[in-house]
Amino acid sequence: MARTIVVDHVGGPDVMKLVDMDPGKPGPGEVLLRQTAIGVNFADVHYRRGTAPPHAMAKLPMPFTPGLEAAGVVEEIGLGVTGFKRGDRVGYATATLTIGAYTDMRVFPADRLFKIPDGVSDIAVAAVMYRGVTVHGMIRSCYKVKPGDNVLLHAAAGGVGSIVARWAKHTGATVIGTVSSEAKVDYARAQGCAHVIVTSREDFVKRAKELTNGIGVDVVFDGVGADTFLKSFDCIRRYGMMVSFGQAAGMMDPVDPVLLQHNGLYLTKFSGSTYNEVTEDYQFRAREVLEAIAQGVLGQGNCAVYELENVAQAHRDFEDRSSTGSLVIRL
């Protein structure tokens, strides 16, 4: 039997219940995994409380098991599976295509797995991969960050934000990060932010314009949503871009295209389930993220570690914005 978190109705953290379930046997193209580490993402919070975008909620089964990424060991191989054997260390990180990670054993499609190389820990995979694959899509596909760019990054001390900061700095960009409190400033700087704006005491629009000599930033990466989204357009240079990738503070107001026309601005919304739907695209992103982890670009994951039975506390720490870095369940 597998210890598994189940949600049978949306609501607060306490709707997540720990139960014993039979993980089943792998069918054709599947493997049975014994999981060792599970990533906790804000997307999990949105699904649990029912605040994910409507199209995503419409696809969500009820009851369901949250979780989008994990690392583990192959226990059994289904018919037709090649490239994996029992005992291989593997991971996955692909948004709604693989929801159900909050469990210690599960049957999983082999084409969504990647092998974990020596020198990269299971905890690092759970701490970094989903966010890393997300960030790869944002800074390589949505907007290709290049040397000399000025980047405005909201929630720079968060799990995704810290990876954007590290990777964008490594690429040669100047990262201007926003954080919600003074306590997060040093952490954001350590992740690669050249400048940090504390939104509880500073106007991030005014400060971002000052830091770019009135020109504005080349791109905004916004995972906060309601509190930052519309104001951020005033920070962007002519022909610059807004990349929205989340809505931690609530859904954004609709954007009138007229808002974009005066400076020729571009707007896009990143979605992991869209950008990683094609298996080859997903596997390419995963390989590049694993390489970046191994090379030290993304580190081995600064994270807070929880037990499976305490996952509700991990969600509380996400929602009250008291956490920095990544959150991981260790099994």
C-alpha positions as a LaTeX table, in Angstrom:
\begin{tabular}{lrrr}
\hline
Residue & $x$ (\AA) & $y$ (\AA) & $z$ (\AA) \\
\hline
Met1 & 0.00 & 0.00 & 0.00 \\
Ala2 & 1.08 & 3.57 & $-0.66$ \\
Arg3 & 0.66 & 6.46 & 1.74 \\
Thr4 & $-1.19$ & 9.01 & $-0.36$ \\
Ile5 & $-2.64$ & 12.50 & 0.12 \\
Val6 & $-6.21$ & 12.78 & $-1.15$ \\
Val7 & $-8.41$ & 15.88 & $-1.61$ \\
Asp8 & $-12.15$ & 15.21 & $-2.02$ \\
His9 & $-13.27$ & 18.87 & $-1.99$ \\
Val10 & $-11.49$ & 22.18 & $-2.44$ \\
Gly11 & $-10.67$ & 24.28 & 0.58 \\
Gly12 & $-7.97$ & 25.06 & 3.14 \\
Pro13 & $-4.85$ & 22.98 & 3.87 \\
Asp14 & $-6.78$ & 20.64 & 6.17 \\
Val15 & $-8.77$ & 19.18 & 3.25 \\
Met16 & $-5.67$ & 17.12 & 2.43 \\
Lys17 & $-6.04$ & 13.69 & 4.05 \\
Leu18 & $-3.40$ & 10.95 & 4.32 \\
Val19 & $-4.76$ & 7.53 & 3.35 \\
Asp20 & $-3.41$ & 4.12 & 2.30 \\
Met21 & $-4.01$ & 3.22 & $-1.35$ \\
Asp22 & $-2.96$ & 0.43 & $-3.67$ \\
Pro23 & $-0.71$ & 2.01 & $-6.31$ \\
Gly24 & $-1.53$ & $-0.75$ & $-8.80$ \\
Lys25 & 0.66 & $-2.47$ & $-11.37$ \\
Pro26 & 2.32 & $-0.77$ & $-14.33$ \\
Gly27 & 0.59 & $-1.24$ & $-17.67$ \\
Pro28 & 2.09 & $-0.89$ & $-21.16$ \\
Gly29 & 4.41 & 2.12 & $-21.31$ \\
Glu30 & 4.35 & 2.60 & $-17.53$ \\
Val31 & 6.60 & 1.99 & $-14.54$ \\
Leu32 & 5.99 & 1.65 & $-10.81$ \\
Leu33 & 7.97 & 4.21 & $-8.81$ \\
Arg34 & 9.02 & 4.22 & $-5.18$ \\
Gln35 & 9.27 & 7.93 & $-4.54$ \\
Thr36 & 11.95 & 9.48 & $-2.34$ \\
Ala37 & 11.32 & 13.23 & $-2.59$ \\
Ile38 & 8.34 & 15.32 & $-3.75$ \\
Gly39 & 8.31 & 18.97 & $-4.75$ \\
Val40 & 5.66 & 21.29 & $-3.31$ \\
Asn41 & 4.60 & 24.07 & $-5.69$ \\
Phe42 & 2.18 & 26.97 & $-5.49$ \\
Ala43 & 0.25 & 25.30 & $-8.30$ \\
Asp44 & $-0.57$ & 22.56 & $-5.75$ \\
Val45 & $-2.06$ & 25.22 & $-3.48$ \\
His46 & $-4.18$ & 26.59 & $-6.31$ \\
Tyr47 & $-5.60$ & 23.16 & $-7.16$ \\
Arg48 & $-6.26$ & 22.35 & $-3.50$ \\
Arg49 & $-8.15$ & 25.58 & $-2.81$ \\
Gly50 & $-9.83$ & 25.78 & $-6.24$ \\
Thr51 & $-8.11$ & 28.97 & $-7.43$ \\
Ala52 & $-6.27$ & 27.53 & $-10.43$ \\
Pro53 & $-7.36$ & 28.97 & $-13.81$ \\
Pro54 & $-10.85$ & 27.74 & $-14.77$ \\
His55 & $-9.68$ & 25.58 & $-17.69$ \\
Ala56 & $-7.26$ & 23.76 & $-15.36$ \\
Met57 & $-9.88$ & 23.25 & $-12.65$ \\
Ala58 & $-12.29$ & 21.87 & $-15.24$ \\
Lys59 & $-9.83$ & 19.05 & $-16.02$ \\
Leu60 & $-9.19$ & 18.21 & $-12.37$ \\
Pro61 & $-10.70$ & 14.91 & $-11.19$ \\
Met62 & $-12.36$ & 14.83 & $-7.78$ \\
Pro63 & $-11.13$ & 13.37 & $-5.55$ \\
Phe64 & $-7.52$ & 13.93 & $-6.58$ \\
Thr65 & $-3.97$ & 13.73 & $-5.27$ \\
Pro66 & $-1.95$ & 16.96 & $-5.56$ \\
Gly67 & 1.64 & 17.22 & $-6.66$ \\
Leu68 & 3.41 & 17.78 & $-9.97$ \\
Glu69 & 6.97 & 16.54 & $-9.47$ \\
Ala70 & 9.01 & 13.95 & $-7.63$ \\
Ala71 & 12.16 & 11.87 & $-7.64$ \\
Gly72 & 12.35 & 8.17 & $-6.93$ \\
Val73 & 13.46 & 4.70 & $-7.94$ \\
Val74 & 12.00 & 2.39 & $-10.59$ \\
Glu75 & 10.48 & $-0.69$ & $-8.91$ \\
Glu76 & 8.68 & $-2.42$ & $-11.80$ \\
Ile77 & 8.62 & $-2.06$ & $-15.59$ \\
Gly78 & 5.52 & $-2.33$ & $-17.74$ \\
Leu79 & 5.26 & $-3.92$ & $-21.19$ \\
Gly80 & 7.10 & $-2.10$ & $-23.96$ \\
Val81 & 9.12 & 0.22 & $-21.72$ \\
Thr82 & 12.68 & 0.72 & $-22.91$ \\
Gly83 & 15.47 & 2.87 & $-21.57$ \\
Phe84 & 14.74 & 2.19 & $-17.90$ \\
Lys85 & 15.43 & $-0.71$ & $-15.58$ \\
Arg86 & 14.61 & $-1.58$ & $-11.99$ \\
Gly87 & 16.73 & 0.48 & $-9.60$ \\
Asp88 & 17.17 & 3.50 & $-11.89$ \\
Arg89 & 16.97 & 6.88 & $-10.17$ \\
Val90 & 14.41 & 8.94 & $-12.05$ \\
Gly91 & 12.31 & 12.07 & $-11.77$ \\
Tyr92 & 9.44 & 13.93 & $-13.43$ \\
Ala93 & 8.12 & 17.50 & $-13.44$ \\
Thr94 & 5.36 & 18.34 & $-15.91$ \\
Ala95 & 2.39 & 20.26 & $-14.53$ \\
Thr96 & $-1.14$ & 18.84 & $-14.92$ \\
Leu97 & 0.02 & 16.01 & $-17.17$ \\
Thr98 & 1.46 & 14.26 & $-14.14$ \\
Ile99 & $-0.62$ & 15.46 & $-11.19$ \\
Gly100 & $-0.73$ & 13.02 & $-8.28$ \\
Ala101 & 2.78 & 13.22 & $-6.82$ \\
Tyr102 & 1.85 & 13.38 & $-3.10$ \\
Thr103 & 2.34 & 9.64 & $-2.50$ \\
Asp104 & 5.21 & 7.31 & $-1.73$ \\
Met105 & 4.48 & 4.91 & $-4.63$ \\
Arg106 & 2.75 & 5.44 & $-7.96$ \\
Val107 & 2.37 & 4.09 & $-11.48$ \\
Phe108 & 3.72 & 6.57 & $-13.99$ \\
Pro109 & 4.15 & 6.97 & $-17.80$ \\
Ala110 & 7.73 & 6.18 & $-18.76$ \\
Asp111 & 7.95 & 8.82 & $-21.49$ \\
Arg112 & 7.58 & 11.54 & $-18.85$ \\
Leu113 & 10.50 & 10.27 & $-16.77$ \\
Phe114 & 14.11 & 11.38 & $-16.95$ \\
Lys115 & 17.14 & 9.70 & $-15.39$ \\
Ile116 & 18.85 & 11.54 & $-12.55$ \\
Pro117 & 22.60 & 11.80 & $-13.18$ \\
Asp118 & 25.21 & 11.01 & $-10.56$ \\
Gly119 & 26.04 & 14.07 & $-8.51$ \\
Val120 & 22.47 & 15.40 & $-8.48$ \\
Ser121 & 20.50 & 14.45 & $-5.37$ \\
Asp122 & 16.86 & 13.37 & $-5.25$ \\
Ile123 & 16.13 & 16.34 & $-2.97$ \\
Ala124 & 17.64 & 18.70 & $-5.54$ \\
Val125 & 15.45 & 17.25 & $-8.28$ \\
Ala126 & 12.31 & 17.69 & $-6.16$ \\
Ala127 & 13.41 & 21.19 & $-5.14$ \\
Val128 & 14.41 & 22.49 & $-8.55$ \\
Met129 & 13.09 & 20.52 & $-11.52$ \\
Tyr130 & 9.48 & 21.69 & $-11.88$ \\
Arg131 & 10.52 & 25.26 & $-11.29$ \\
Gly132 & 13.56 & 24.79 & $-13.50$ \\
Val133 & 11.52 & 23.42 & $-16.40$ \\
Thr134 & 9.10 & 26.31 & $-15.88$ \\
Val135 & 11.90 & 28.87 & $-15.86$ \\
His136 & 13.48 & 27.32 & $-18.95$ \\
Gly137 & 10.22 & 27.86 & $-20.81$ \\
Met138 & 9.99 & 31.43 & $-19.55$ \\
Ile139 & 13.55 & 32.60 & $-20.27$ \\
Arg140 & 14.23 & 30.51 & $-23.37$ \\
Ser141 & 10.83 & 30.46 & $-25.14$ \\
Cys142 & 8.50 & 33.18 & $-23.82$ \\
Tyr143 & 11.27 & 35.78 & $-23.75$ \\
Lys144 & 14.84 & 34.82 & $-24.55$ \\
Val145 & 16.88 & 36.56 & $-21.85$ \\
Lys146 & 20.20 & 37.83 & $-23.21$ \\
Pro147 & 23.30 & 39.60 & $-21.90$ \\
Gly148 & 22.61 & 43.24 & $-21.05$ \\
Asp149 & 18.88 & 42.82 & $-20.45$ \\
Asn150 & 17.22 & 44.47 & $-17.47$ \\
Val151 & 14.77 & 42.05 & $-15.87$ \\
Leu152 & 12.10 & 42.92 & $-13.30$ \\
Leu153 & 11.29 & 39.82 & $-11.28$ \\
His154 & 8.42 & 39.72 & $-8.80$ \\
Ala155 & 8.59 & 37.42 & $-5.76$ \\
Ala156 & 12.33 & 37.10 & $-6.28$ \\
Ala157 & 12.83 & 35.13 & $-3.05$ \\
Gly158 & 10.31 & 32.44 & $-3.99$ \\
Gly159 & 10.98 & 29.02 & $-5.47$ \\
Val160 & 10.52 & 30.06 & $-9.11$ \\
Gly161 & 11.86 & 33.56 & $-8.55$ \\
Ser162 & 15.16 & 32.38 & $-7.10$ \\
Ile163 & 15.76 & 30.16 & $-10.14$ \\
Val164 & 14.89 & 32.96 & $-12.59$ \\
Ala165 & 17.32 & 35.23 & $-10.75$ \\
Arg166 & 20.17 & 32.71 & $-10.82$ \\
Trp167 & 19.70 & 31.70 & $-14.45$ \\
Ala168 & 19.10 & 35.23 & $-15.75$ \\
Lys169 & 22.21 & 36.51 & $-13.95$ \\
His170 & 24.22 & 33.60 & $-15.36$ \\
Thr171 & 23.00 & 34.60 & $-18.83$ \\
Gly172 & 24.32 & 38.13 & $-18.31$ \\
Ala173 & 21.16 & 40.05 & $-17.42$ \\
Thr174 & 20.72 & 42.54 & $-14.58$ \\
Val175 & 17.94 & 41.32 & $-12.29$ \\
Ile176 & 15.79 & 43.75 & $-10.32$ \\
Gly177 & 13.86 & 41.70 & $-7.79$ \\
Thr178 & 10.85 & 42.55 & $-5.66$ \\
Val179 & 10.19 & 40.94 & $-2.27$ \\
Ser180 & 7.42 & 41.35 & 0.27 \\
Ser181 & 9.56 & 42.06 & 3.34 \\
Glu182 & 12.97 & 43.23 & 4.48 \\
Ala183 & 13.70 & 39.73 & 5.78 \\
Lys184 & 13.91 & 38.41 & 2.21 \\
Val185 & 16.32 & 41.00 & 0.80 \\
Asp186 & 19.58 & 39.19 & 1.57 \\
Tyr187 & 18.24 & 35.92 & 0.20 \\
Ala188 & 17.13 & 37.56 & $-3.07$ \\
Arg189 & 20.55 & 39.17 & $-3.46$ \\
Ala190 & 22.25 & 35.83 & $-2.85$ \\
Gln191 & 20.19 & 34.31 & $-5.67$ \\
Gly192 & 21.43 & 36.85 & $-8.20$ \\
Cys193 & 19.37 & 40.03 & $-7.85$ \\
Ala194 & 21.53 & 43.10 & $-8.43$ \\
His195 & 18.82 & 45.29 & $-6.89$ \\
Val196 & 16.02 & 44.35 & $-4.49$ \\
Ile197 & 12.83 & 46.37 & $-3.99$ \\
Val198 & 10.79 & 45.82 & $-0.81$ \\
Thr199 & 7.21 & 46.34 & $-1.99$ \\
Ser200 & 5.88 & 47.01 & 1.53 \\
Arg201 & 7.86 & 50.27 & 1.67 \\
Glu202 & 8.80 & 51.15 & $-1.92$ \\
Asp203 & 6.95 & 51.91 & $-5.16$ \\
Phe204 & 8.37 & 49.24 & $-7.46$ \\
Val205 & 7.33 & 51.15 & $-10.61$ \\
Lys206 & 9.18 & 54.31 & $-9.58$ \\
Arg207 & 12.24 & 52.40 & $-8.38$ \\
Ala208 & 12.47 & 50.20 & $-11.50$ \\
Lys209 & 12.36 & 53.28 & $-13.71$ \\
Glu210 & 15.07 & 54.95 & $-11.60$ \\
Leu211 & 17.31 & 51.89 & $-11.86$ \\
Thr212 & 16.98 & 51.89 & $-15.67$ \\
Asn213 & 17.52 & 55.65 & $-16.11$ \\
Gly214 & 13.85 & 56.14 & $-16.94$ \\
Ile215 & 13.88 & 53.72 & $-19.87$ \\
Gly216 & 12.20 & 50.74 & $-18.19$ \\
Val217 & 13.03 & 47.06 & $-18.09$ \\
Asp218 & 13.20 & 44.73 & $-21.08$ \\
Val219 & 10.94 & 42.12 & $-19.49$ \\
Val220 & 8.83 & 41.56 & $-16.39$ \\
Phe221 & 8.38 & 38.05 & $-14.97$ \\
Asp222 & 5.31 & 38.12 & $-12.76$ \\
Gly223 & 4.08 & 35.22 & $-10.65$ \\
Val224 & 2.22 & 37.37 & $-8.11$ \\
Gly225 & $-0.77$ & 38.41 & $-10.17$ \\
Ala226 & $-3.41$ & 40.78 & $-8.83$ \\
Asp227 & $-1.11$ & 42.95 & $-6.70$ \\
Thr228 & 1.55 & 43.59 & $-9.34$ \\
Phe229 & 0.29 & 42.72 & $-12.81$ \\
Leu230 & $-1.28$ & 45.90 & $-14.20$ \\
Lys231 & 1.19 & 48.26 & $-12.52$ \\
Ser232 & 4.09 & 46.33 & $-14.01$ \\
Phe233 & 3.26 & 47.50 & $-17.52$ \\
Asp234 & 4.43 & 50.96 & $-16.45$ \\
Cys235 & 7.90 & 49.50 & $-15.80$ \\
Ile236 & 8.48 & 48.12 & $-19.29$ \\
Arg237 & 10.51 & 49.83 & $-22.02$ \\
Arg238 & 9.13 & 50.40 & $-25.49$ \\
Tyr239 & 8.69 & 47.06 & $-27.30$ \\
Gly240 & 9.35 & 45.17 & $-24.07$ \\
Met241 & 7.44 & 42.18 & $-22.74$ \\
Met242 & 5.37 & 41.02 & $-19.79$ \\
Val243 & 5.59 & 37.31 & $-18.99$ \\
Ser244 & 2.88 & 36.27 & $-16.54$ \\
Phe245 & 3.51 & 32.86 & $-15.00$ \\
Gly246 & 1.34 & 32.74 & $-11.90$ \\
Gln247 & $-1.23$ & 34.42 & $-9.71$ \\
Ala248 & $-0.20$ & 33.83 & $-6.08$ \\
Ala249 & $-2.06$ & 36.94 & $-4.93$ \\
Gly250 & $-5.14$ & 36.29 & $-7.05$ \\
Met251 & $-6.23$ & 36.33 & $-10.69$ \\
Met252 & $-5.29$ & 39.31 & $-12.80$ \\
Asp253 & $-7.74$ & 41.84 & $-14.19$ \\
Pro254 & $-8.32$ & 41.61 & $-17.95$ \\
Val255 & $-5.99$ & 43.69 & $-20.14$ \\
Asp256 & $-7.35$ & 46.07 & $-22.74$ \\
Pro257 & $-5.09$ & 45.83 & $-25.83$ \\
Val258 & $-5.10$ & 49.63 & $-25.92$ \\
Leu259 & $-2.96$ & 49.48 & $-22.77$ \\
Leu260 & $-0.23$ & 47.82 & $-24.82$ \\
Gln261 & $-0.32$ & 49.91 & $-27.97$ \\
His262 & 1.26 & 53.15 & $-26.75$ \\
Asn263 & 4.63 & 51.53 & $-26.09$ \\
Gly264 & 4.28 & 48.55 & $-28.41$ \\
Leu265 & 4.33 & 46.15 & $-25.47$ \\
Tyr266 & 3.97 & 42.38 & $-25.66$ \\
Leu267 & 2.13 & 40.13 & $-23.22$ \\
Thr268 & 2.27 & 36.37 & $-22.86$ \\
Lys269 & 1.19 & 33.82 & $-20.25$ \\
Phe270 & 3.39 & 30.84 & $-19.49$ \\
Ser271 & 1.69 & 27.50 & $-18.85$ \\
Gly272 & 3.69 & 24.38 & $-18.07$ \\
Ser273 & 0.96 & 22.10 & $-19.39$ \\
Thr274 & 1.13 & 23.95 & $-22.73$ \\
Tyr275 & 4.86 & 24.40 & $-23.14$ \\
Asn276 & 5.64 & 20.85 & $-21.98$ \\
Glu277 & 2.78 & 19.01 & $-23.67$ \\
Val278 & 5.04 & 17.72 & $-26.44$ \\
Thr279 & 7.22 & 15.01 & $-24.93$ \\
Glu280 & 10.32 & 15.98 & $-26.92$ \\
Asp281 & 10.06 & 19.63 & $-25.76$ \\
Tyr282 & 9.68 & 18.56 & $-22.15$ \\
Gln283 & 12.60 & 16.14 & $-22.28$ \\
Phe284 & 14.80 & 18.82 & $-23.89$ \\
Arg285 & 13.97 & 21.26 & $-21.09$ \\
Ala286 & 14.57 & 18.60 & $-18.44$ \\
Arg287 & 18.01 & 17.77 & $-19.87$ \\
Glu288 & 19.08 & 21.41 & $-19.87$ \\
Val289 & 17.81 & 21.94 & $-16.31$ \\
Leu290 & 19.65 & 18.86 & $-15.04$ \\
Glu291 & 22.81 & 20.13 & $-16.74$ \\
Ala292 & 22.37 & 23.54 & $-15.11$ \\
Ile293 & 21.93 & 21.89 & $-11.69$ \\
Ala294 & 25.02 & 19.72 & $-12.19$ \\
Gln295 & 27.08 & 22.74 & $-13.27$ \\
Gly296 & 26.04 & 24.74 & $-10.21$ \\
Val297 & 24.07 & 27.37 & $-12.15$ \\
Leu298 & 20.90 & 26.50 & $-10.24$ \\
Gly299 & 22.55 & 24.96 & $-7.20$ \\
Gln300 & 21.31 & 21.82 & $-5.52$ \\
Gly301 & 18.17 & 23.49 & $-4.22$ \\
Asn302 & 17.84 & 25.66 & $-1.12$ \\
Cys303 & 14.74 & 24.16 & 0.46 \\
Ala304 & 12.61 & 23.58 & 3.52 \\
Val305 & 11.91 & 19.88 & 4.10 \\
Tyr306 & 8.62 & 18.41 & 5.39 \\
Glu307 & 7.23 & 14.94 & 6.05 \\
Leu308 & 4.28 & 13.72 & 3.97 \\
Glu309 & 1.95 & 13.85 & 6.97 \\
Asn310 & 2.88 & 17.53 & 7.47 \\
Val311 & 2.22 & 18.72 & 3.93 \\
Ala312 & $-0.62$ & 20.96 & 5.19 \\
Gln313 & 2.00 & 23.05 & 7.00 \\
Ala314 & 3.99 & 23.39 & 3.79 \\
His315 & 0.88 & 24.80 & 2.11 \\
Arg316 & 0.33 & 27.22 & 5.01 \\
Asp317 & 3.92 & 28.42 & 4.72 \\
Phe318 & 3.37 & 29.05 & 1.00 \\
Glu319 & 0.12 & 30.93 & 1.51 \\
Asp320 & 1.35 & 33.25 & 4.25 \\
Arg321 & 4.49 & 33.97 & 2.16 \\
Ser322 & 6.78 & 33.09 & 5.08 \\
Ser323 & 8.84 & 30.63 & 3.01 \\
Thr324 & 11.90 & 31.30 & 0.86 \\
Gly325 & 13.28 & 28.97 & $-1.77$ \\
Ser326 & 11.74 & 25.57 & $-2.48$ \\
Leu327 & 9.60 & 23.26 & $-0.35$ \\
Val328 & 10.14 & 19.50 & $-0.46$ \\
Ile329 & 8.50 & 16.44 & 1.05 \\
Arg330 & 11.10 & 13.83 & 2.01 \\
Leu331 & 10.05 & 10.17 & 2.08 \\
\hline
\end{tabular}
